[in-house]
Amino acid sequence: MNESRVARQAYADIAGARGRGRLPEGAAEGLQAGVIVAVIAAALAALEGSGAGYPAKLAAGVWLGTPALISGAGGVAAGCATHLAVSAALGRLFVWWARPTLSRPSVWVAGLAFGAAAWLFATYAALPLIDPTMRVRVAIVPGSWLSLHLLFGLALARAARTGCPPTDRPDSASAAGSEAGSSAER
């Protein structure tokens, strides 16, 4: 229970930072999506008996290698920081790449495509080079690994679409116009 409250507070803090101009464009959206995926990955790991900190320890393998798996809170913190830094960078990349779709329903397709591309890059390019510890272990659960990346893409699309001003959304403008028209008819 306490972890979910902390996660909700972190999500709210990140969402608020975007509006105050503290983070570069797309970084807050990436952090929001990263928090969502991290909480789900931690819950899945806890349910399977690996411990909620296991996914973060895998990410810490970039810095600590295999000893990250037996590390304590320091390994979890390093893994969380690594995961969130990558999430922020991917958020920036997504907003740049998907800018034409952010105000359209097709942003969901763009999110799924981006999540799939991130999965391909992480699985076959990045992890073999920079985190072989994680690469070996995610190969054991390929379906979950892919699903988490697709979920990240969808969460990123949702966060980016939410961050798009309503006046830039064609569907919002038409909905507002139809509401005004229907109230004028009454």
Secondary structure, DSSP 8 states (H G I E B T S, - for coil): -HHHHHHHHHHHHHHHHHHTT-S-TTHHHHHHHHHHHHHHHHHHHHHHTS-TTHHHHHHHHHHH-GGGGG--HHHHHHHHHHHHHHHHHHHHHHHHHTGGGTTSTTHHHHHHHHHHHHHHHIIIIIHHHH-HHHHHHHTT-HHHHHHHHHHHHHHHHHHHHHHS-GGG-HHHHHHHHHHHHHHHH-
